[in-house]
Amino acid sequence: MVVRGRHLYDTQESKIVLRGVNLPLLDDWDFPTTDKLSELVKTGANAVRIEWYMDYHQPSRQPYTLENLDDFLNKCRRNQLIPILGLWDATSQTDINLLDALIPWWKSNAGLLNKQE
């Protein structure tokens, strides 16, 4: 994909208009057992914004891993959905140093992300 001006294009030079929703995977405490992606596919969406966390800070929730994220990104590909991954650890935070923690996460997981590119 490439951005030209304010438009996004695929490898066939077709303009893409993103249609989708936020999918707060980790707010659904059933993840990674379930992910609700099949319900999203029924809407006709072509993109999904994935709310992900380095650390969700909930010891009572089911654990999640980078492998779970990789599996979910693969599932997006199989369902022809464009995943838009975001780290939400800094949402509503005033501690600017938290951003210093987010950048290394992206760098340390570049292999996973490049594989999904």
Buried (B, 14 or more C-beta within 10 A) or exposed (E): EEEEEEEBEEEEEEEEEEEBEEBBBBBBEEBBEEBBBEEBBEEEBBBBBBBBBBEBEEEEBEEBEEEBBBEBBEBBEEBEBBBBBEBBBBEEEEEEEBEEBBEEBEEEBEEEBEEBE
